[in-house]
Amino acid sequence: MGILLTGTEAAGGAMSVVGFAVYFVFIFGALWFFMIRPQKKEQKRTAEMLSQMEIGDCVMTTSGFYGIIIDIADDTVIVEFGNNKNCRIPMDKSAISKVEKADKN
Protein backbone atom coordinates (compact mmCIF):
# COMPACT_ATOMS: atom_id res chain seq x y z
CA MET A 1 0.00 0.00 0.00
CA GLY A 2 2.88 2.35 0.69
CA ILE A 3 4.15 1.93 -2.88
CA LEU A 4 0.85 3.12 -4.35
CA LEU A 5 0.81 6.25 -2.23
CA THR A 6 4.36 7.09 -3.22
CA GLY A 7 3.57 6.76 -6.94
CA THR A 8 0.48 8.94 -6.64
CA GLU A 9 2.35 11.61 -4.72
CA ALA A 10 5.13 11.64 -7.33
CA ALA A 11 2.63 12.04 -10.17
CA GLY A 12 0.92 14.88 -8.30
CA GLY A 13 4.24 16.65 -7.81
CA ALA A 14 5.08 16.38 -11.51
CA MET A 15 1.69 17.79 -12.45
CA SER A 16 2.17 20.76 -10.17
CA VAL A 17 5.52 21.57 -11.84
CA VAL A 18 3.93 21.35 -15.30
CA GLY A 19 0.98 23.44 -14.11
CA PHE A 20 3.34 26.03 -12.69
CA ALA A 21 5.30 26.14 -15.97
CA VAL A 22 2.11 26.60 -18.00
CA TYR A 23 0.93 29.31 -15.61
CA PHE A 24 4.31 31.07 -15.85
CA VAL A 25 4.27 30.97 -19.67
CA PHE A 26 0.69 32.29 -19.70
CA ILE A 27 1.56 35.21 -17.38
CA PHE A 28 4.66 36.11 -19.41
CA GLY A 29 2.66 35.97 -22.66
CA ALA A 30 -0.05 38.22 -21.22
CA LEU A 31 2.54 40.74 -19.98
CA TRP A 32 4.22 40.80 -23.37
CA PHE A 33 0.93 41.17 -25.25
CA PHE A 34 -0.54 43.90 -23.03
CA MET A 35 2.56 45.85 -21.94
CA ILE A 36 5.73 45.30 -23.95
CA ARG A 37 4.22 45.02 -27.45
CA PRO A 38 2.23 48.30 -27.31
CA GLN A 39 5.23 50.14 -25.86
CA LYS A 40 7.46 48.97 -28.72
CA LYS A 41 4.82 50.01 -31.27
CA GLU A 42 4.66 53.48 -29.69
CA GLN A 43 8.46 53.81 -29.70
CA LYS A 44 8.55 52.83 -33.38
CA ARG A 45 5.82 55.37 -34.23
CA THR A 46 7.63 58.13 -32.32
CA ALA A 47 10.97 57.37 -33.99
CA GLU A 48 9.31 57.47 -37.41
CA MET A 49 7.57 60.77 -36.58
CA LEU A 50 10.84 62.37 -35.45
CA SER A 51 12.72 61.14 -38.52
CA GLN A 52 10.15 62.74 -40.86
CA MET A 53 10.31 66.21 -39.28
CA GLU A 54 11.12 69.04 -41.66
CA ILE A 55 11.85 72.75 -41.32
CA GLY A 56 8.58 74.68 -41.15
CA ASP A 57 6.57 71.93 -39.43
CA CYS A 58 4.45 72.87 -36.43
CA VAL A 59 5.37 70.87 -33.32
CA MET A 60 4.02 70.46 -29.83
CA THR A 61 6.55 69.90 -27.06
CA THR A 62 6.09 67.56 -24.11
CA SER A 63 5.43 70.61 -21.95
CA GLY A 64 2.54 71.70 -24.19
CA PHE A 65 4.09 74.58 -26.15
CA TYR A 66 3.44 74.93 -29.88
CA GLY A 67 6.15 76.19 -32.18
CA ILE A 68 7.63 76.08 -35.67
CA ILE A 69 10.84 74.23 -36.50
CA ILE A 70 13.44 76.56 -37.99
CA ASP A 71 16.52 74.29 -37.89
CA ILE A 72 17.24 70.58 -37.41
CA ALA A 73 20.54 69.09 -36.25
CA ASP A 74 21.41 65.49 -35.31
CA ASP A 75 19.76 65.29 -31.88
CA THR A 76 18.45 68.83 -31.48
CA VAL A 77 15.98 71.14 -33.16
CA ILE A 78 15.55 74.88 -32.90
CA VAL A 79 11.93 75.83 -32.38
CA GLU A 80 10.45 79.32 -32.71
CA PHE A 81 7.61 80.01 -30.28
CA GLY A 82 4.79 82.56 -30.52
CA ASN A 83 4.62 85.73 -32.58
CA ASN A 84 7.93 86.95 -31.21
CA LYS A 85 10.47 86.02 -33.88
CA ASN A 86 13.31 86.28 -31.34
CA CYS A 87 12.03 83.44 -29.16
CA ARG A 88 14.07 80.58 -30.60
CA ILE A 89 14.88 77.71 -28.28
CA PRO A 90 17.13 74.73 -29.06
CA MET A 91 15.72 71.52 -27.65
CA ASP A 92 16.27 67.80 -27.79
CA LYS A 93 14.23 65.88 -30.37
CA SER A 94 12.84 63.67 -27.63
CA ALA A 95 11.05 66.74 -26.17
CA ILE A 96 8.71 66.81 -29.18
CA SER A 97 5.48 64.90 -28.72
CA LYS A 98 3.49 65.82 -31.84
CA VAL A 99 4.32 67.01 -35.37
CA GLU A 100 1.90 68.65 -37.79
CA LYS A 101 3.16 68.99 -41.34
CA ALA A 102 3.27 72.46 -42.90
CA ASP A 103 0.83 73.10 -45.74
CA LYS A 104 2.50 72.78 -49.12
CA ASN A 105 0.48 75.54 -50.87
C-alpha positions in Angstrom: 0.0 0.0 0.0 2.9 2.4 0.7 4.2 1.9 -2.9 0.8 3.1 -4.4 0.8 6.3 -2.2 4.4 7.1 -3.2 3.6 6.8 -6.9 0.5 8.9 -6.6 2.4 11.6 -4.7 5.1 11.6 -7.3 2.6 12.0 -10.2 0.9 14.9 -8.3 4.2 16.6 -7.8 5.1 16.4 -11.5 1.7 17.8 -12.5 2.2 20.8 -10.2 5.5 21.6 -11.8 3.9 21.3 -15.3 1.0 23.4 -14.1 3.3 26.0 -12.7 5.3 26.1 -16.0 2.1 26.6 -18.0 0.9 29.3 -15.6 4.3 31.1 -15.8 4.3 31.0 -19.7 0.7 32.3 -19.7 1.6 35.2 -17.4 4.7 36.1 -19.4 2.7 36.0 -22.7 0.0 38.2 -21.2 2.5 40.7 -20.0 4.2 40.8 -23.4 0.9 41.2 -25.3 -0.5 43.9 -23.0 2.6 45.8 -21.9 5.7 45.3 -24.0 4.2 45.0 -27.5 2.2 48.3 -27.3 5.2 50.1 -25.9 7.5 49.0 -28.7 4.8 50.0 -31.3 4.7 53.5 -29.7 8.5 53.8 -29.7 8.6 52.8 -33.4 5.8 55.4 -34.2 7.6 58.1 -32.3 11.0 57.4 -34.0 9.3 57.5 -37.4 7.6 60.8 -36.6 10.8 62.4 -35.5 12.7 61.1 -38.5 10.1 62.7 -40.9 10.3 66.2 -39.3 11.1 69.0 -41.7 11.8 72.7 -41.3 8.6 74.7 -41.1 6.6 71.9 -39.4 4.4 72.9 -36.4 5.4 70.9 -33.3 4.0 70.5 -29.8 6.5 69.9 -27.1 6.1 67.6 -24.1 5.4 70.6 -21.9 2.5 71.7 -24.2 4.1 74.6 -26.1 3.4 74.9 -29.9 6.1 76.2 -32.2 7.6 76.1 -35.7 10.8 74.2 -36.5 13.4 76.6 -38.0 16.5 74.3 -37.9 17.2 70.6 -37.4 20.5 69.1 -36.2 21.4 65.5 -35.3 19.8 65.3 -31.9 18.4 68.8 -31.5 16.0 71.1 -33.2 15.6 74.9 -32.9 11.9 75.8 -32.4 10.5 79.3 -32.7 7.6 80.0 -30.3 4.8 82.6 -30.5 4.6 85.7 -32.6 7.9 87.0 -31.2 10.5 86.0 -33.9 13.3 86.3 -31.3 12.0 83.4 -29.2 14.1 80.6 -30.6 14.9 77.7 -28.3 17.1 74.7 -29.1 15.7 71.5 -27.7 16.3 67.8 -27.8 14.2 65.9 -30.4 12.8 63.7 -27.6 11.1 66.7 -26.2 8.7 66.8 -29.2 5.5 64.9 -28.7 3.5 65.8 -31.8 4.3 67.0 -35.4 1.9 68.7 -37.8 3.2 69.0 -41.3 3.3 72.5 -42.9 0.8 73.1 -45.7 2.5 72.8 -49.1 0.5 75.5 -50.9 
